Amino acid sequence: MKTISWPGAKRRRVDDLLAWCPAGEIGATCEPFWGTGALTVELLRLGRVTGPVFAAEANGPLRRWWSWLLSDVDGAVGLMGEWRAKYGMAGDEREVYGEMRTRWNSMQAADPDGADTSALLWCLVYASTNNLARFNRKGEYNQTWGRGRVIPDPAAMFAPDTVRVLDDLAGRIEMHTDFQAALDAFFAYVDDGGVGVCYLDPPYVLQAEMYDANRWGAPDVARLMDYLEGLEARHAWWFYTDYLERAGAEHPYRQALEAHFRCQPVSLTGNARPTGSSVSSLEVVVCGSVVEEQRRQRGFDWGES
């Protein structure tokens, strides 16, 4: 189920991600690197989540878009449709795209929380190269023109079944700015006896191309590794995607991850991360001890992804 196009989105991989989740109902989900929330949204669509959703999104425009969308899905769909009608030719005419991007940057500076700012962002992304967002260090949108791109009809994309799922999400989600806050909230839930799934899909430390001015570096990865230890200590169900190797460079914690956890290689097909030129890489799912044991009991072949 698609809501917005964004770098790193796992919508096309959601069936693979479901295979790493427990069977049956799930008490809560935690996605501390929310993005499009593809896994949680799909679990909600399947009616498998019974409790809260803990989330965090560091990118301000995207986080505000989600907050705006979930506050009134029907109203949001209508406003996105109005901006689409105005800039529907952006994929055909570079000047129209440039006008739209300039207008969004002005709106973002003047009224970052505004409904029109979020509605226009949705249209802008779909008219951009590869339907992907990118911001400079000033917070300005600077992704290039996507020649031939078509801004979809939000009324068609947000069909009644999709709106139902989003309304359900609105009643469950607890959205934070920082990934650590979402994980702290999940820890409190687990410590209180709750059971849930935590999926971690951070910016890849070995990925050179970034969609945001906020950089993800070694100190951030170190903090994330501490939280993996916290998830293990709580015997929580968690799994994590990242590159262990890319273009000759290695993940700073590759040896520790491979020594302590199952690191299952996965295909790069369908990843929405901007990859630039073709380079050798090793992308993996790192799974916690509970996931490994449950998959073993369920008879999964580790050759599967």
N, C-alpha and C positions, 0 to 999 in steps of 0.2 A: 504494500500500500504506500503510494508516494505522496509526500506532503510538500517537500521543497528539495531542490537539487543543491547538494553541498559537497565540497571536497571530503573524501574519506567516507562517504555514506556507504553503508553496507546493505542497502535495500536489495541489491541483486544477489547478495550472499545470504539472505536471511534464512533460507531453507537449510543451508549448511550450519548456520549458527544455532538453529533449533535443535540440531543433533547433539549439541553440547549442553543442552538444558536437561533438567530432570523430566521424567515422564509425568503426565498428569498436571494437577493444579500447582501453582507456584504462589507462595504467600506474598512475596514482594520482589520487585526488581530494583536493581541499582545500576545506572549507567552514568558514571561520573564524568564521562566525556560524551555528552549527549548527542550533539550534531543533529541528525534526523531521528534519533531514537528508534531506529528501524527494528531492532529486536523486541523492545518493549511494546511498540505499536503492534507488531505482528502477534505477540503473545496476547495482547488485549483483544485483537480481532478474533483470535481463536477462543476467547473466553477463559483463558488459563490463569489469569492473575486475580487473586482474591484480596490483596492488600495494597499497601502504598507503593508509590514509584518514587525512588530517590534519584535525583538527576542533578547535573551541573553542566553549565556551558559557559566557557570563558569568553567567547566572542559576543560582544555586546549587542550588535545588530541582530544576530541570530537568536540570542536569548530573548531579546525584546520582541522579536517576531513571534516566537512561541507563546510568550505571555499574552500578547495581543490576540493571536489566533484563538487560544484556548478560552479567552474571556468571552468571546462571542463568535463562534465559528461561522454561523450564517452571515452575520454582518461583515466579517472579514472577507468571506468569499465574494460578497457583493462589491466591496471596495477594491479588491484585487482585480475584479472584472472591469471596474471603471477605469483603472489605470492601464489595463491591457488594451481597452478600446482606444485610449489616447496614444499609446506607443506600440501598437500592434505591428507597425512597419519597421521596428527597430532591427529585425533580422535581415531586412532587405536594404536598408539605407543606413550607412555608417553615421551620417549626420544626425539622424533621429536617435540612434543609440547614444551618440555623444551628448545630445541634449538631455536625454534621460539620465545618463550617468552624472552629468553636471548638476542636474536638478536634484537628484538624490543626495549628492554630497552637500548641497546647500541645505536641504531639509534635515539631513543628519546633524549638521552643525547647529542649526537653529532649534530643532525640536526632535531630539533622538528618540523620545518616547511616543512620538505622534503616530496615530493610526495610519496616516498617509505615508509616513516614512517607512513603516513596515510593509504596507501594501505595495509600494513602489519597489522596495528591495526584492520582493518575490518576483516581480516582472523583470527587473534588471538582471537577476541571476540567469533567468532562462534565455535572455538575449545575449549573454556573454559567451566567450569562447569556451566550448565544451560544457556549457551550462554550469560553470564553476565560479565561485566568489573569490575575490582577492582584495586585500586592503593594504594600503601603505602604512608607514609608521605614524602618519598623522591621523590615521583612522579613515582616510578617504578610500572610496571604492576605486580600484584602478585595473580591474580585469578588462581585457581587450574585447573588441567587437566580435561577436559570434556570427559571422556571415551565414545567412540561410537559417539561423535558429528561429524557432517558432515558440512564442509564448503560449503555453497551453491555456485552454479555457478552464478557469478555476471551478466553474459550475459543473463541468464534466469530471474534473479531477476529484473534487470534494463531493462525491455522490452521497446519498443518504446513509449508506453503510459506513462510509468513511467518517461522516459527521458523527455518527453514533459512537464510533470508536474514540474519536477525539473528545467528545463530550464525556465519555467514561474516563479518559486520561485526565481531563481537566479536574475531575473530582478526586483524583488519586495523587497527582504529581506534586512533589516538593522540589522546586527548582532552586539551585544555588549557583553562585558565580564561580566558586573555586571547587576543584575536584575533591579536595580534602574535606570540605564541609559535607558534601554528599556522602562520602565514605564514613565520616564520623556519625552521621545520622543513621546510616545503614548498620554500623557497628552497634549503636544504641538499640536499634530494633532487634538485632540478633541477640545481644546481651539480655534483652528482655524476653527471650524465648521465641522470637520470630524466626521464620525460615524463608530464605529467598535466594535469588540468583544475582550475582554481580558480574557484569560484563564490562571489561575495561578495554577501550579502544582509543588510547591517547594519540596525540601527534607523534609520528614516528621519529625518534631522535636521529635516525640515519637518513631521513627523507630531506633532501636539499630544498625542494620546492615547498614553500609555505603559503597558506591561504590567508594568513593574518600577520599583523606586525608583532603579535605576541609570540615570542620565541619559546620553544620547548627545548631545554638543554639538560646537561648532566645533573645539576642540582634538582631539577624537577623529577628526573628519572629516579634519583636516589630517594626522594620522598615517596614516590610511587612504590618502590621496592619495599620500603618500610610498611606500607599499607598491605602489600601482598603478604608480608609476615603476619600482620594483624588478621587478615582473612584466614590464613592457615591456622593461627592460634585459636580462632573461633570455630574451626571446622566448618567454614562456610563453603558454599558452592560458588566457585568463581572461575572465570577463564579470561584470557588476555591476548590480544593480537598485537604483533609488532614485527619489525625486521630484526633478525639476529645478525644478518650480514647484508651489505649493500655496497656495490661498487668498490669492493676491497676493504671496506671499513667494517668493524664489528661493534655490536651493541656493547656498551660498557659493562653490562652484567651478563653477558652471554654465558660464560663459564658457570656462574652460579645458577642461572636459570636451567641450563642443561643438566647440571649436577643434581638439582633438587626437584625438578618438575618434568613432566612429559611435555616436550616441545614438538608439536606435530606440524610438518610443513603443509602449507595450503597453496592453492592455485591463486595467481594474481588476476585471473579473469574476472571482470566485472567490478574491479575496484575503481572507485571514482576519484582516487587521489591523482593529482597531476603528476605524471611520471617523467615527462620530458623524453630524452633519448633513451633507447633501450639499454639497460644495464643489468648485470647479474645481481641477483638478490635472493635472500632466503627469508620469506615471510612465514610466520608460524602462529599457531594457536598454542599458548602456554596454559596448561590446565592445572588447577589445584588438585590436591590429593584426593578430595572427595569426588571430584569429577572423574579422575582416573579410575578410582576403585569402582564407582557405579558403572562406568562404561565397561569395565572388565566383567562385572557381574551380569551386565546386559548382553554380553557376547559380541561387542563391537570389535571389528577388525581394525587395528590401528593403522592399517594401510588406507582406511577411508579418511576423507576430509569432511 
